[in-house]
Amino acid sequence: MRSRSLGSNISAGFGSLGGGEVTECTQLLYHSCHEAIMRMCQHAMAFGANAVIAMRFDRNEIANTMSEVAAYGTAGGDRPEAVSGGA
């Protein structure tokens, strides 16, 4: 979960008046998505996976000041023993 600073909120408010892209919000969303992907990959690798398939995002705004981004998918590997730990 990430929150915009007061300065970013004010800047984004003025930017939205003129229309077009609000770069502060775009950057916040980009960084939040990137961090969610990295955490998902680290979690999958901790289970021995070397791939994530069917990856998706969930994104929510909370009180117009915070963004919550979740990345999820199915962890797997190119060999059956990659995820199960081998047998």
Residue frames relative to the residue before (quaternion, step in Angstrom):
aa qw qx qy qz dx dy dz
M 1.0000 0.0000 0.0000 0.0000 0.00 0.00 0.00
R 0.0628 -0.7981 0.5992 0.0004 3.55 -0.88 0.94
S 0.2031 -0.7664 0.6005 0.1044 3.51 -1.18 0.65
R 0.4190 -0.6728 0.5468 0.2699 3.54 -1.09 0.74
S 0.4856 -0.6416 0.5055 0.3116 3.56 -1.17 0.58
L 0.6791 -0.4779 0.3582 0.4269 3.56 -1.27 0.30
G 0.6498 0.5227 -0.3134 0.4542 3.58 0.97 -0.87
S 0.6551 0.5027 -0.3096 0.4715 3.59 1.01 -0.81
N 0.6296 0.5329 -0.3334 0.4566 3.58 1.01 -0.76
I 0.6667 0.4891 -0.3004 0.4754 3.58 0.92 -0.90
S 0.6624 0.5072 -0.2976 0.4642 3.58 0.91 -0.94
A 0.6584 0.4991 -0.3057 0.4732 3.59 0.97 -0.87
G 0.6223 0.5480 -0.3374 0.4457 3.58 1.04 -0.73
F 0.6732 0.4689 -0.2888 0.4935 3.57 0.94 -0.86
G 0.6485 0.5307 -0.3165 0.4446 3.57 0.99 -0.80
S 0.6665 0.5060 -0.3121 0.4498 3.58 1.01 -0.74
L 0.5569 0.6062 -0.3953 0.4075 3.61 1.18 -0.41
G 0.7305 0.4307 -0.2321 0.4764 3.57 1.01 -0.81
G 0.4853 -0.6556 0.4412 0.3743 3.57 1.24 -0.23
G 0.6388 0.5303 -0.3939 0.3945 3.54 -1.29 0.14
E 0.7339 -0.4164 0.3117 0.4368 3.53 -1.33 -0.24
V 0.2476 -0.7218 0.6272 0.1560 3.55 -1.04 0.83
T 0.3002 -0.8267 0.4462 0.1651 3.55 0.04 1.34
E 0.5905 0.5708 -0.3761 0.4289 3.62 1.07 -0.60
C 0.6828 0.4726 -0.2770 0.4834 3.57 0.95 -0.88
T 0.6301 0.5362 -0.3290 0.4553 3.57 1.03 -0.79
Q 0.6692 0.4926 -0.2983 0.4696 3.57 0.93 -0.88
L 0.6365 0.5235 -0.3294 0.4607 3.58 0.97 -0.82
L 0.6698 0.4888 -0.2969 0.4735 3.58 0.91 -0.89
Y 0.6328 0.5339 -0.3303 0.4533 3.61 0.96 -0.83
H 0.7016 0.4650 -0.2741 0.4653 3.57 0.80 -1.00
S 0.6330 0.5261 -0.3292 0.4627 3.59 1.04 -0.72
C 0.6585 0.4962 -0.3058 0.4760 3.59 0.95 -0.86
H 0.6436 0.5239 -0.3205 0.4567 3.58 0.94 -0.87
E 0.6703 0.4914 -0.3000 0.4682 3.59 0.89 -0.89
A 0.6403 0.5195 -0.3271 0.4616 3.61 1.00 -0.78
I 0.6423 0.5094 -0.3235 0.4726 3.61 1.00 -0.79
M 0.6593 0.5120 -0.3159 0.4510 3.59 0.89 -0.89
R 0.6569 0.5005 -0.3116 0.4701 3.60 0.96 -0.82
M 0.6359 0.5204 -0.3299 0.4647 3.58 1.00 -0.81
C 0.6643 0.5034 -0.3051 0.4607 3.61 0.92 -0.89
Q 0.6471 0.5100 -0.3196 0.4680 3.59 0.95 -0.81
H 0.6475 0.5112 -0.3147 0.4695 3.58 0.98 -0.82
A 0.6553 0.5043 -0.3106 0.4688 3.60 0.94 -0.86
M 0.6647 0.4999 -0.3061 0.4632 3.60 0.93 -0.86
A 0.5991 0.5634 -0.3599 0.4406 3.59 1.10 -0.61
F 0.6923 0.4284 -0.2604 0.5190 3.58 1.22 -0.51
G 0.6095 -0.5932 0.3386 0.4024 3.59 1.27 0.17
A 0.4668 0.6796 -0.4497 0.3436 3.59 1.21 0.14
N 0.1696 -0.7681 0.6035 0.1301 3.54 -1.23 0.49
A 0.7461 0.2466 -0.1953 0.5868 3.56 1.28 0.40
V 0.1317 -0.7324 0.6587 0.1111 3.53 -1.32 0.47
I 0.0812 -0.8004 0.5934 0.0242 3.58 -0.75 1.05
A 0.8153 0.2301 -0.2048 0.4902 3.54 -1.34 0.41
M 0.1859 0.8139 -0.5251 0.1654 3.58 0.93 0.93
R 0.0178 -0.7926 0.6089 -0.0276 3.55 -1.05 0.87
F 0.3156 -0.7081 0.5960 0.2095 3.53 -1.38 0.25
D 0.1000 -0.6976 0.6984 0.1250 3.50 -1.33 0.51
R 0.0141 -0.8043 0.5936 -0.0215 3.56 -0.88 0.91
N 0.0045 -0.7917 0.6100 -0.0324 3.55 -0.96 0.93
E 0.2839 -0.7030 0.6217 0.1968 3.53 -1.25 0.57
I 0.1286 -0.7760 0.6142 0.0637 3.54 -0.99 0.84
A 0.8578 -0.0811 0.0027 0.5075 3.57 -0.68 1.19
N 0.5589 -0.6500 0.3636 0.3647 3.61 1.14 0.63
T 0.6834 0.4506 -0.3109 0.4830 3.61 1.16 0.37
M 0.7649 0.2874 -0.1707 0.5507 3.61 1.17 -0.38
S 0.1981 -0.7533 0.6168 0.1136 3.53 -1.17 0.69
E 0.1310 -0.7607 0.6323 0.0659 3.52 -0.98 0.91
V 0.0086 -0.7954 0.6050 -0.0351 3.57 -0.74 1.06
A 0.0431 -0.7786 0.6260 0.0057 3.55 -0.91 0.97
A 0.1445 -0.7550 0.6347 0.0797 3.55 -1.00 0.89
Y 0.0833 0.8001 -0.5900 0.0692 3.55 -0.89 0.87
G 0.1013 0.7740 -0.6180 0.0935 3.51 -1.24 0.55
T 0.5595 -0.5807 0.4691 0.3601 3.52 -1.32 -0.13
A 0.2997 -0.7558 0.5595 0.1613 3.55 -0.68 1.15
G 0.1182 0.7948 -0.5861 0.1043 3.55 -0.98 0.84
G 0.2632 -0.7459 0.5857 0.1768 3.49 -1.34 -0.18
D 0.5722 -0.6018 0.4315 0.3524 3.54 -1.27 0.20
R 0.7187 0.2903 -0.2255 0.5902 3.58 1.32 0.01
P 0.5819 -0.6060 0.4003 0.3660 3.62 -0.96 0.73
E 0.6966 0.4733 -0.2920 0.4533 3.61 0.96 -0.75
A 0.4748 0.6963 -0.4379 0.3131 3.63 1.24 -0.24
V 0.7761 0.3144 -0.1752 0.5179 3.60 0.90 -0.84
S 0.6982 0.4896 -0.2885 0.4354 3.59 0.97 -0.76
G 0.5398 -0.6381 0.4015 0.3744 3.59 1.20 -0.21
G 0.5466 -0.6402 0.3822 0.3812 3.57 1.29 0.10
A 0.0246 -0.7980 0.6021 -0.0120 3.56 -1.06 0.70
